[in-house]
Amino acid sequence: QVNANPATPTATAIPAQAVCSGTSSTFEVSPLSNVTYQWFVGGILQSSITNSMTKTWNVNDGNPIVSVRALNAANCVSPKFDFNAMNVTNTPSVPTIIGELSDVCRNKENVLFA
């Protein structure tokens, strides 16, 4: 018996491509009958087997492509669907005030440096 490959998944939720380290994105495809899914980030298999995957980004992830493919009971796989490459950047650090604070008076300029 020859088993057919499942259809290529179709995206239903495409998150923003530019993300900060520490934030999460959810990817989703239309559910197909009788399949599980294989999600990849930068070619590395992820743990989700459902039609959606949430990824928390780390700046070390670089600019990966997120892909998904369907897998049926006969272990036949669909072609991969590739989301656009992600652009993961560092989250800006909290500014630190340098210098000394002085009294604030009405109509007087005060300058703080961060």
Secondary structure, DSSP 8 states (H G I E B T S, - for coil): ----------EEE---SEEETT-EEEEEE---TTEEEEEEETTEE-S--SSEEEEE--GGG-S--EEEEEEETT--B---EE----EEE--------BS------TT-----B-
